[in-house]
Amino acid sequence: MAEGGGKTEVSNYNMDGSSFRNTMHSLNYGSVMEAAARNVMAERKQEEKHARNVGPIQYDLEDLEDDPELHALHKERIAQLKEEVEKRKEMERKGHGTYNDVNEGEFLPEVTGAFQVCVHFYHQEFERCRIVDKHMAILAKKYFDTKFIKVHAPDAPFFVEKLQIQVLPCIVFFRNGVAYDRIVGFEELGARDDFATSKLEGMLLAGGIIAVREKGEDESEDEEEEYKRERAKRITYGFTKYSDDEDSDFD
């Protein structure tokens, strides 16, 4: 409406029946949709609240006991454990996990009867050989998969000559009966008598005669990197050989 000259005029607005119904229908539809949206949101909130209140999924233990797939997995795991136990017993019988002194007659079966063997050629009167013995005994228990033995060099002249051992102590690495690397004297161990077991351990890891164990909480990334660098250095400059086709040193 407009006011002027003291008269009131009504604007020309078409209010026929059809327009009125359409307008009211639109308004009513909008209200319905708005209400529906509110209901959906309320339902979702209720579902979320219910989900938060629900505890862990409950399983019927009797159903699980009758599950054939679970029975198969259990049976397979038991078989694996039995196999591992039997394998460990057999390796223990062959001297794994201990550090044994072997004579010349026993030497060949010892180094050819296991995948990896770490052999210390020693002299019973040499103090540095006794130092190596102490560390080797510790590592033999820690690295069960590798066999650790020692041989009194004066009592095994054939193999001392065959392997060209001239300086004691000498630690020789064997894989499948083949000597592929060695540590001679104390030079690589820091040229000192009070080296830590971890120093020799790092050399053995670098030479591949023992496998890297899963890192414990007290081991750092720096130690792992040091092992890798030492291994790369030995492969580059050392006497390491990795051919699987080599003939045995005792042929």
N, C-alpha and C positions, 0 to 999 in steps of 0.2 A: 504494500500500500504506500501511497505517496500523499503528503499533505501539502495543500497549496490553495490559496485563495479562499480559505475557510471551508473547502469541500474535500470530502474524502472519496478517493477513487479506488475501486477494486481492480487489481491487475487481471488481465485476461488469461486465466489458467484453466486449461481444459481438464476437467475432473469427470470425464465420462466413466461409465462402469467398468469398461475393459481395462483402462489405465489404472484405476484404483485397485482392481484385483491383482494385476501384475505387480504393482508396487508392494502390496501387502504380502504377496507370495514370496517376493525377493527378500523382504525383511524377515519373514518367518523361516525361510531356508537358511539364511545367515545365522539365525539364532540356533537352529537345530545343529548346524555344523560346528558352531562354537561349543555347544554343549557336548557334542560327540567327542571333540578334541579334548575337552576337560576330562571326560570319562576315560579316554584312552590313557592320558597321562596319569590319572589316578590309579588305573589298573597296573601300569608299568611300575609305579612307585610301590604298590602293594606287593608285586612279584619280587622286586629287588629286596624289599624288607624281608619277605618270606625266605628268599635265598640266603640272606645273611644269617637267618636264625636256624637254618637247616644244618645239622652236624655232618660229620663224614658219612659217606655212603655206607650203608650197612649191608654186609653180605651174609648169606646163609652158609655157615660152615659145612653143613651137611651137603649142600649143593656143590661146594668147592671140592669136598672129598670125593664126590662122584664124577668130577670133571675129568674126562679121558685125556684132554690135552695137558692138564696139570699133572696127571699121573705119568704121562709120557715124558714131560720135562723133568719131573722128579727122578724118574728112573734113569734118564740120560745123565743127569748131574751126578747121581750116585755112582754110575759106571765111570764117569770121568774122574771122580775123587778116588775111587779104588785103583784106577790105572795110575794116577799120579803117586799114590802111596806105594804101589808096587815098584814103580820106576825109581822112586827115591830109595826104597830099601835095596834095590839092586845096585844103585850107584853107591850107597853106603858100603855095601859088601865089597865093592871094587875100590874103596878107599876115598871116595868123595867126602868132603867135610872134615878130613883129617890131614895131617902133614906127616907123611911116613918116610922112613929111610929105607931105600931099596938097594939091593946088591946088583952086581953086573949081570947075573943070570936072570934077574927079575926085571931088569930095565926095559928090554924090548917089549915084552908083553904089556908092561905098564903104559908106555907111551903110544902103543898102537891099539890099546883096548879102550881108549876114551877119545872123544872128539877133540878136546883141548886139554893139554897137560903142561903145567909150569914146573920146570925142573931146576933145582938149585944144585950145581956142582960145587962141592965144598971141601975144605980140609979141616979136620977136627982140631987142629992146633991153631987155626987162624981166628983171631978175635973178630974180625969183620964178617967172617962166615957165621959166627954165632949171633951177631947182630942181625944178619939177614934172616937167620932161622926164626928169631923172635917175631919179626914182622910177617914172615911167610905163614907161620902158625896161626896168626890172627886172621889173615886174609883167606886162608883155607876154609875157615868156619863161615866167613862172610859170603864167599862166592862158591856156593856148593856145586854149581854146574861145571866148574873147572877143577881138574884134579891137581893137587900140589904134592910133589915128592922131592926128595933130596937124594943125592948120590955122592958117596965119599970118593972123590976123584982118584986118589992113589989106588983104590981097589977096583977101578973100572978103566984100566988103561986103554982097552980097545975103543971104547966109545969116546974117551977123552981125545984120542988121536983122530978118530973118525970125524968128530965135530970140531976139531982144531981148537980145543980149549987150552989157552995158554996162561990166562990170568984168573985167579980166584979172589973173591966169589964170582961165579958166572951163572946167570939165570937164563935158561934157554926155553923158548916158547915152541911148543909142538902143536900142530893141528893135523889131525888124521895121520899121525905118525911122521910128519915132516917138520923138521926144524926150520922155522921161518924168521925168527928174530931172537935177539938176546940183549941182556944188560950185563956189561962187563965192568967189574970193579965198582968203585963208588963215585966215579966221575959224573955220571948222569944223575946220581942221587944227591948231588951237591958237594961231593968230596969231603963229607964230614960224617963222623960216626953217630951223631945224635939226630939224624934225620927222622922225621915223623913217619908213621906207617902210611899216612895219606900220601906222602911223596912217592913211595914205592907203588902204592895203589894207583896213583896217577900214571906212572910209567906203564903199569900192566894194562890199564884201560887204554892208554894211547897205543900200545902194541896190539890191542885187540884180543889178548889172551883171557881177559875177563870181560863180561858184558856189563854195560851201564845199568845199574839198578835204578828203581824208581826213586826219584828225589825225595828225601825226607825233609822234615821241617827244619832240621839243623844244617841243611846243605843249601848253598847259594848258587845263583846263576853264574857268578864269577868262577866258582870251582868247575862247573860244567864247561864253561868256555875255555878254561885252562887245559882241561883234558883234551878238548878238540884241537887246540893249538899244538899241544904236545904230540898228538897223533899225526897231525899234518906234517910236523917237522920230522918225525921219524920216517914217515913214508917218503918224504922228499930227500932226506939226507942219510937215512939209516940203511940197514941191511934187510929191511922188511921185504918179503916176497909174498905175493898173494895168488900165485897161480895154483889152480886146483889140479893141474895135470902133472905136477912135479913128481919125480920118482922119490921113493923113500930114501933117506940118508943112510939106511942100513942095508941097501941092496949090495 
